[in-house]
C-alpha cells in the first residue's frame, strides 16, 4: 500500500488503512507499546503492537503486529511502515505459521524502492 500523506481514506479506497496520526504515533512509541488504529464497532480487531524498527532498502521501517484479527484463530497481521517524502508505504502480510512469516521476511529482505 502507498498512501499519500494527506489521504484521509474518506472513500474507503485503501484496504487496511492506518490514519496518519496512528502511523506517526508508531514512529515515536516505545517497542512493545500498543495502540488502536481504528474506531467503531470492530475496534478490538485493530490493536497493533510496535515490535521494533528494521532497515528496508536503507529506510527505517516500523514493525507492528495485530494478533486479534477476524480472519481466524492464530492469524497474525504484520505490517511494516515506511515514511518517505509525501508518502507512507505499508508492506504487510497475514501469517499463521513460522514458514509463512519467514516467506514474508524473505520478501522484505529483497525489497527495493524503485525511486
N, C-alpha and C positions, 0 to 999 in steps of 0.2 A: 504494500500500500504506500502511496506517496500522497501526502496531504499538504496542500498549500497552508501556510501559517494562518491565514485569515479565514480559512474554511470552518464554518460552524456546523456543518452537516445538517442544516435545516431540512434539506430534501432527502435525507437518509440515503445518499448515494454511496457512502463509504461503509462497507461491512466491517464490523469490529472497530468502529470509530473510537478514538480517545479524544476527548476535548483538549485543547491546547493547554489549559491550566493543569490538567492531570499529567500531561507529558512533562511540562515544566517542573511540576512537583517531584516527579520521579527522578529528575536530574539533580535535585537538591536534597532528596531524602537520604537517610542512612540505609545501609543494607539491612535487610530483614524487616523493614517497616512496610506496612500495607496501606493501601488507600482504595476507596470505592471510586470507580471511573464512570459509572452511570447511575442515574436515579430512576425511580419509578417502581412498578410492582415486582420486577425481576432483579432488583438491585443486588440481591445477595449473590447473583451469578457474575458480578462484575467487581470483585475484590481481588486486586493484584498485589503481590508482594515483590518488592525490589530485591533481587538476588545479588546484584553487583553490577560492575561495568567491565566490558571487554573491548578489545580493538577489532574493528571490521574495516579492512582496507584503509588503515591509518586514521579511522574516525572512532570516537568514543561511542559505544552503544550500551545503553542501559538495558539490563536483562530483567524482565518481570515475568511472573507466573501467577496463574489462577488455577487452583486445584478444585474449585467448586463450579464446574461448568455443566450446563444442562444436557450436553451431548451424552452423558452417561457416567456411571461409576468408574473411577480410576482414570478418566480422561483429564489431561492437563493441557492448559493453553499457555504456551510460552511465546513471548514477544520480545523483540529487540527494537529499541527506539533509538534512531539516529537523527540528530538535527543537523541540517545543512542550511546555508543562507536561503531564507524564504520558504523552506520545505522541511517536513518531517517524514522520514522513511520509517516504516514499520515492517519488519520481517517477522514472520511468525509461523507457528506450527501447533497443531494439536497432536499430542502423542499419548500413548498408553503403555509403551514398553521402552526399555533402555535401548533396544535396537532402533526404534523409531526416533528417539531423541538423538542417538548417535548419527542417524541419517541427516537430521536437521543440522547438527553440529558440523558435519562434513560439508553440507551446502554452505553454511556460514563461513567456514574456513576458506572456501574457494570463491566467495562472493567478491566482486569488484564493481565499483561505481563506474559508469561509462563516461561521466563528466566530472 
